Every structure is written in C-alpha cells, then in structure tokens.
C-alpha cells in the first residue's frame, strides 16, 4: 500500500483560490466585450504598467528586438525552432485526408482543414518564456493556419526582445506587446484594433487559464491548463540529487506548482527530501520553489513498479520523469499524463525548451482525456459524402426512409423518399410511410 511521506495542501484551499480567479476574470472579459480597446488599455496600465497608442509592434520594433540579441542567442533560438518544426512536420504528415468507396456508388471522405486564425499567448511577466513562441506559432504555421497573432506581456517595462525575436522567427503575422486576461480576451473577442481569432493556445498563469476556459465555445482552445505539474517516478537506480533537481526545476514555475516523487524506495524518498532542502538553500529561484514545495510537494512510497504506475495514472500529471530499472514498463503501460521523459539522460527542461516535442500540456488530470498541443489541434477534420449512382441513392434512400419512420422523423424520411421516387422510379408514399421492399430474411 502506498504511503505519503509528504502531502499537498487540502483541496479546499485550491477551490477557494479558483473561485476568486473565476470572478475576477468574468468581470474583465465583460469589460473587454463592452469597451474594447479602451478596456484593454486600462487593464494593461493597471496590471502591467504598460501603455501604448497601439499595442501591435511595428516591423522596425521587431527588427530592433532581433538585432539586440547576440549571434549565439539567435543561433540557439534557430536550433530550438528547427527541432520543434521538424517534429511538427512529421506529425502533420501522419494526418492524411481520406476518400473511400464504402458501398458501390457511395463515396465518403474527410479533409483536415486548418483554422483561419489562431491567437498564441506567450507568458513573460515573471520569466520571458520565449520557448512558448516556438511551441505555438511554429505548430500553427506547420498546420497551415494563414493568420497567427501573438501576445506577450512586457518584461521590465518594454517588449521582451527574446520573446519578440522568437515570435517573429517562428512566423507570427502580428505581434502584440500585451499580457494577461486583456491579451487573450482581446484576441478571442476582438476589439477596434485587434481582429478576433478562431482559436486560443498557449500557457499562462491562473487568470489566463481561466480566461481561456470562459472563452471556450466562443473560440477553440488547446486545452484547460493549470499550474505546471511535475512528477518523478524513480527507484534505487538513481539518487536523491537528480530526483530533487528534477522536482525543483519545475517547482520554480510558480508557488502553486505541484512537484511529486513516486518511488518504491523509502531510502531514495528520504534522500530526495534531504536534497530538496539542501538545494533550496542555494537555488536562485528558491523563494518560489520553496513555496511550491512546502504547499504542493508530495512524496509517495509504493510497494513496487505496478503500484507506482497505478498511483501515477491516478494523478495524471503534466510532466512525468521516469528513471527506473524498467522504464519501458511505464512507457508501455501508462495511460494518463501530459508527456513522458524516459530515463535519466532526458528531463522536463529539454521538453520545455529545445528537444522538439510541444511543452503546452494537459494539467489538473486533463491527461485522462486529452494530449498536449500539437499540429492536430489547429486542424478541423471535416467529412463529406458523395452518392454517384441511381442504384446507390435508391438503396440508401430505402434504408434511410424505414429508419426515419422508426424514429418518427417524417421530414427526414421525405428527404430519402423523394430520391427513391426520382432516381429509383419507386412509388414511395409521402413522409416515410413506405413498407420494407427487401426485408431481411
């Protein structure tokens, strides 16, 4: 039976925080709906201390941001974007249009059509997270989205040069220096100066995530996202230092970021907890990481790999680092997670920044029903049908008519009957009253 050496705060604490966020976001979105650009400007001044006549960056400003970076930074961004683009292109190749003759004279098919406009939010208030530009903009462009708009908050009183460069190099069509709920609200609702999009993607803080949740239906979204989550599944094949490093490496995202260790070794569990305390004395981001670990850190000791797997699947965490004597067992059998990081040579930071898989991933147990952001999120799979022969429409019509009669849908039935009369020469009574002509024996 699993034993918790450390548990997170009670769920009631989280629910109360979520209620306050929900009410705040509701009011902000209503204000944007009513007042458009004026509301966006006031919110930007209030929350970011940032005011401009037009929040869209000019080509000159974009080029100035790019030119301000040294050659190594540009090279590093190019390398990361190449990895993301390569994997996204392979994913796109896996999605094919189909057309098949399912019955003589009956053609069915589907087409994968990109949305017309996507809004990509790139967080940057606390850290300039340029990697989110790669993950959203490149993926949208590989999918074929013709108009990609990006928003990122100002950083230290100006547009963050690295984020702007990443957005531009990824292929964004319009770049706005705008953050928070006002950014995603403006992109989804539209204002006098910002045209509305069809889909919102990208991570953000609790307010941005809640705004996306409330806007879902008006626009599509990539997924419902909460605070960054990380889980380490480990046994005695690794040590406490690497486990603690991988836990705190993600806990620094925010004070409400869960960091969970699942192991079958109490020795490793206690070593890891001790290493966490040691690292929290020297980590530059220790203030945030400490709050996250104290409130949301968990350490769970299980009997064996099978129980570790069961507990991990129940949590359905965003990032799951696996470092055991049988990593393949977890890859083969885990079903609920955002992304797996297999073996001690990889880690979540690789996925976040450079390796090529997308880092916008499901949280709050959403991994039970969805994966993360990928090319397919920007594509709509639309079906079509063609009936090519009189014989085929007559056959389908007769079956359809009888099935409609079973349901009492006379209008539906007449859609079938008129074609049976017209193309099959059959004297079918009006409104689905026909009797079976070729009953099944």
C-alpha positions in Angstrom: 0.0 0.0 0.0 1.3 3.5 -0.9 2.5 5.7 1.9 2.6 9.5 1.7 5.7 10.9 3.4 4.6 14.4 2.4 1.2 15.6 1.1 0.0 18.8 -0.6 -2.4 21.3 0.9 -6.1 20.4 1.1 -8.2 20.7 -2.0 -10.5 23.3 -0.3 -7.6 25.8 -0.4 -7.3 25.4 -4.1 -11.0 25.6 -4.7 -11.3 29.0 -2.9 -8.4 30.4 -4.9 -10.0 29.2 -8.1 -13.3 30.9 -7.2 -11.7 34.2 -6.7 -9.8 33.9 -10.0 -13.1 33.0 -11.8 -15.0 36.0 -10.6 -12.2 38.4 -11.5 -11.8 37.0 -15.0 -15.6 37.2 -15.6 -15.6 40.9 -14.9 -12.5 41.6 -17.1 -13.9 39.7 -20.1 -17.3 41.5 -19.8 -15.4 44.8 -19.8 -13.5 44.0 -22.9 -16.7 42.9 -24.6 -18.3 46.2 -23.8 -15.5 48.7 -24.2 -12.9 47.0 -26.5 -9.6 48.9 -26.8 -10.3 51.3 -24.0 -10.8 48.4 -21.6 -7.6 46.7 -22.9 -5.6 49.8 -22.4 -6.8 50.4 -18.8 -6.1 46.8 -17.9 -2.7 46.9 -19.4 -1.8 50.0 -17.4 -3.3 48.6 -14.2 -1.7 45.1 -14.4 1.5 45.7 -16.4 2.1 49.5 -16.0 2.3 49.5 -19.8 0.6 52.0 -22.1 0.9 52.5 -25.9 -1.2 54.0 -28.6 -1.1 50.7 -30.5 0.0 47.5 -28.8 0.9 45.9 -32.1 4.7 46.1 -32.6 5.9 47.7 -35.8 8.3 45.9 -38.2 11.0 48.4 -37.0 10.5 47.5 -33.4 10.6 43.8 -34.2 13.8 44.1 -36.1 15.3 46.2 -33.3 14.5 43.4 -30.8 16.1 40.8 -33.1 19.2 43.0 -33.6 19.6 43.4 -29.9 20.3 39.7 -29.4 23.8 38.4 -29.9 24.6 35.8 -32.5 24.7 32.9 -30.0 21.2 33.7 -28.8 19.9 33.9 -32.4 21.6 30.6 -33.2 20.1 28.9 -30.1 16.6 30.1 -31.0 17.0 28.8 -34.5 18.2 25.4 -33.2 15.3 25.1 -30.9 12.8 26.2 -33.5 14.2 23.7 -36.0 13.6 20.8 -33.6 10.0 21.9 -32.9 9.4 22.4 -36.7 10.9 19.0 -37.6 8.6 17.1 -35.1 5.6 19.2 -36.1 6.1 18.4 -39.7 6.3 14.7 -39.0 3.1 15.0 -37.0 1.4 16.8 -39.9 2.4 14.0 -42.3 0.7 11.5 -40.1 -2.7 13.2 -40.7 -4.0 12.4 -44.1 -7.1 13.2 -46.0 -9.1 10.1 -47.0 -11.7 9.2 -49.6 -13.1 5.7 -49.8 -15.9 3.9 -51.7 -17.7 2.2 -48.8 -20.5 0.8 -50.9 -20.8 0.7 -54.7 -21.5 4.3 -55.8 -21.1 5.8 -52.2 -18.0 7.9 -51.6 -17.1 9.1 -48.1 -14.1 11.2 -47.1 -12.6 13.7 -44.7 -10.4 16.7 -45.1 -8.1 18.2 -42.5 -8.6 21.9 -42.7 -6.6 24.5 -40.6 -8.5 27.1 -38.6 -8.3 30.5 -40.3 -6.8 32.4 -37.4 -5.0 31.4 -34.2 -4.1 33.5 -31.2 -1.0 32.4 -29.4 -0.3 33.6 -25.8 3.3 33.7 -24.7 3.8 34.1 -21.0 6.5 36.5 -20.0 5.6 38.6 -16.9 7.8 36.6 -14.5 10.2 34.9 -16.9 10.5 35.7 -20.6 9.3 32.3 -21.8 10.3 32.5 -25.5 10.0 28.8 -25.9 6.2 29.1 -25.8 6.5 31.1 -29.1 8.2 28.1 -30.8 5.6 25.7 -29.5 2.5 27.7 -30.5 3.4 29.7 -33.6 5.5 27.1 -35.4 3.0 24.4 -34.7 0.2 26.6 -36.1 2.1 27.5 -39.2 3.1 23.9 -39.9 -0.6 23.1 -39.7 -1.3 25.7 -42.3 -3.0 28.5 -40.3 -3.0 31.6 -42.5 -3.2 34.2 -39.7 -1.3 33.7 -36.5 -1.5 36.5 -33.9 0.8 36.5 -30.8 0.6 38.4 -27.5 3.2 38.5 -24.8 3.3 40.9 -21.8 6.0 43.5 -21.4 9.1 42.5 -19.4 10.8 45.0 -17.2 8.9 47.9 -18.8 9.3 47.0 -22.5 8.6 44.4 -25.1 10.9 41.4 -24.2 13.5 41.2 -27.1 14.0 37.5 -26.9 10.2 36.7 -27.0 9.7 39.2 -29.8 12.5 37.6 -31.8 11.2 34.1 -31.2 7.7 35.1 -32.3 9.0 36.8 -35.5 11.4 34.0 -36.3 8.6 31.4 -35.8 6.5 33.2 -38.4 3.9 35.2 -36.4 1.8 37.5 -38.7 1.1 40.1 -36.0 2.9 40.6 -32.6 1.4 42.5 -29.7 3.1 43.6 -26.5 0.1 42.8 -24.4 -0.3 40.4 -21.4 -2.8 38.7 -19.2 -6.5 38.3 -19.5 -6.6 41.5 -21.6 -4.5 39.8 -24.2 -6.4 36.6 -24.6 -9.7 38.4 -24.2 -8.8 40.9 -27.0 -7.7 38.1 -29.3 -10.8 36.0 -28.7 -13.5 38.7 -28.6 -11.8 41.2 -30.9 -11.5 45.0 -30.4 -11.5 48.0 -32.6 -7.8 47.3 -33.4 -7.4 43.6 -32.9 -9.3 41.2 -35.2 -10.8 38.1 -33.4 -9.2 34.7 -33.8 -10.8 31.2 -34.1 -8.6 29.5 -31.6 -6.5 30.4 -28.5 -3.4 28.5 -27.5 -0.5 28.8 -25.1 0.2 28.5 -21.4 -0.3 31.2 -18.8 -1.0 32.0 -15.2 -4.2 31.1 -13.4 -6.0 34.2 -14.8 -5.0 33.4 -18.4 -6.1 29.8 -18.0 -9.4 30.8 -16.5 -10.0 33.3 -19.3 -9.4 30.6 -21.9 -11.8 28.3 -20.0 -14.5 31.0 -20.0 -13.9 31.8 -23.7 -14.1 28.2 -24.8 -17.0 27.7 -27.2 -16.7 31.3 -28.5 -13.3 30.1 -29.7 -11.5 26.9 -29.6 -8.7 26.4 -27.1 -5.8 24.0 -27.0 -6.6 22.6 -23.5 -7.6 23.6 -20.0 -4.4 24.4 -18.3 -3.4 24.9 -14.6 -0.1 25.4 -12.8 2.9 23.5 -14.1 3.0 20.0 -12.7 5.9 17.7 -12.4 6.2 14.1 -11.3 9.3 12.0 -10.8 8.9 8.2 -10.9 12.2 6.7 -9.7 13.7 3.7 -7.9 17.1 3.0 -6.4 18.8 3.1 -9.9 19.1 6.9 -9.4 20.0 9.1 -6.4 18.3 11.9 -4.4 20.2 14.7 -6.1 18.9 14.1 -9.6 15.3 13.5 -8.3 15.4 16.7 -6.2 16.8 18.7 -9.1 14.1 17.5 -11.5 11.4 18.3 -8.9 12.6 21.8 -8.1 13.5 22.5 -11.7 9.7 22.7 -12.4 8.6 23.9 -9.0 10.2 27.3 -9.8 7.4 28.0 -12.3 5.1 29.2 -9.5 4.1 28.9 -5.9 1.2 26.6 -6.8 3.2 24.2 -9.0 2.9 20.6 -7.7 6.1 18.5 -7.6 5.6 14.8 -6.8 8.0 11.9 -6.2 6.7 8.4 -6.6 9.2 5.6 -5.6 9.4 2.1 -4.2 12.4 3.0 -2.1 11.9 4.8 1.2 15.7 5.4 1.3 15.5 7.3 -2.0 12.4 9.2 -0.8 14.2 10.4 2.3 17.4 11.2 0.4 15.4 13.2 -2.1 13.6 15.2 0.6 17.0 16.0 2.2 18.4 17.1 -1.2 15.4 19.3 -1.8 16.2 21.1 1.4 19.9 21.5 0.5 19.1 22.8 -3.0 16.5 25.2 -1.6 19.3 27.0 0.2 21.3 27.7 -3.0 18.7 27.8 -5.9 18.4 31.3 -7.2 14.6 30.8 -7.6 14.3 29.2 -4.2 11.7 31.7 -2.9 9.1 30.5 -5.4 10.3 26.9 -5.4 10.1 26.8 -1.6 6.5 27.9 -1.5 5.6 25.4 -4.2 7.4 22.5 -2.4 6.0 23.4 1.0 2.4 23.6 -0.2 2.2 21.3 -3.2 5.2 18.9 -2.9 4.4 15.2 -2.3 6.5 12.1 -1.7 4.8 8.7 -2.1 6.4 5.4 -1.3 4.9 2.4 -3.1 5.5 -1.3 -2.8 6.6 -2.0 -6.4 6.6 -0.7 -10.0 3.0 -1.8 -10.5 1.7 0.3 -7.6 3.9 3.2 -8.7 2.2 3.0 -12.1 -1.3 2.9 -10.6 -0.6 6.0 -8.4 0.9 7.9 -11.3 -2.0 7.2 -13.6 -4.4 8.3 -10.9 -2.6 11.7 -10.6 -2.4 12.1 -14.5 0.3 14.7 -14.1 1.5 17.1 -16.9 5.3 16.2 -16.8 6.3 12.7 -15.8 10.0 11.9 -15.5 10.7 8.1 -15.4 14.0 6.9 -14.0 13.8 3.2 -13.1 15.2 -0.2 -13.8 12.4 -0.8 -16.2 11.5 2.4 -17.9 9.9 0.6 -20.8 7.3 -0.8 -18.5 6.0 2.7 -17.7 6.1 3.8 -21.4 4.2 0.7 -22.4 1.6 0.9 -19.6 1.0 4.4 -18.5 -2.2 5.9 -20.0 -2.7 9.3 -18.2 -0.1 12.0 -18.5 0.9 15.1 -20.5 4.3 13.9 -21.6 6.8 11.2 -20.5 10.5 11.8 -20.1 12.2 8.4 -20.2 15.5 7.7 -18.4 17.9 9.9 -16.5 19.5 11.3 -19.7 16.4 13.3 -20.6 14.4 15.7 -18.4 11.5 18.0 -18.5 13.6 21.1 -19.3 14.6 19.5 -22.6 10.9 19.2 -23.5 10.2 22.7 -22.3 13.0 24.4 -24.3 14.6 22.5 -27.1 14.1 18.9 -27.8 11.2 19.4 -30.2 8.0 18.0 -28.6 5.4 20.5 -27.5 5.5 21.8 -24.0 1.9 23.0 -23.8 0.5 20.0 -22.0 -2.7 19.0 -20.0 -2.8 19.6 -16.2 -5.3 19.0 -13.5 -5.9 15.4 -14.6 -6.9 16.5 -18.1 -4.3 13.9 -19.4 -7.1 11.4 -18.8 -8.9 12.7 -21.9 -6.6 14.8 -24.0 -2.9 15.1 -25.0 -1.0 18.3 -25.4 -0.8 21.0 -28.1 0.2 19.6 -31.5 -0.4 20.2 -35.2 -3.7 18.4 -35.0 -5.2 21.0 -32.5 -5.1 23.6 -35.3 -6.8 21.2 -37.8 -10.5 20.5 -38.1 -11.4 17.2 -39.6 -14.4 17.7 -41.8 -16.3 14.9 -43.5 -18.1 14.9 -46.9 -20.3 12.4 -48.8 -21.0 11.8 -52.5 -23.6 9.3 -54.0 -22.7 8.7 -57.6 -25.3 6.3 -59.0 -29.1 6.0 -59.1 -28.8 2.5 -57.7 -26.8 3.7 -54.7 -29.1 6.6 -53.7 -32.2 4.3 -54.1 -30.7 1.7 -51.8 -29.6 4.2 -49.2 -32.9 6.0 -49.5 -35.0 2.9 -48.8 -33.0 2.1 -45.7 -33.0 5.7 -44.6 -36.8 6.0 -45.1 -37.5 3.0 -42.9 -35.1 4.1 -40.2 -36.6 7.6 -40.1 -40.1 6.0 -39.8 -38.9 4.1 -36.7 -37.9 7.4 -35.1 -40.9 9.4 -36.3 -38.9 11.8 -38.4 -41.3 12.4 -41.3 -39.3 15.3 -42.8 -36.1 13.3 -42.7 -37.9 10.4 -44.3 -39.2 12.5 -47.1 -35.6 13.6 -47.9 -34.9 9.9 -48.6 -38.3 9.2 -50.3 -38.0 12.0 -52.9 -34.8 10.5 -54.1 -36.2 6.9 -54.2 -39.0 8.2 -56.4 -36.8 10.4 -58.6 -33.8 8.1 -59.1 -35.3 4.7 -58.4 -38.6 5.0 -60.0 -40.3 3.6 -56.9 -43.8 4.8 -55.9 -43.0 5.6 -52.3 -45.8 7.3 -50.3 -45.1 10.7 -48.8 -43.5 11.2 -45.4 -41.8 7.9 -44.8 -44.9 5.7 -44.9 -43.2 3.1 -47.2 -43.2 -0.6 -46.2 -39.9 -2.5 -46.5 -39.3 -3.6 -50.0 -36.4 -6.1 -49.5 -36.9 -7.3 -45.9 -34.0 -9.0 -44.3 -34.6 -12.7 -44.1 
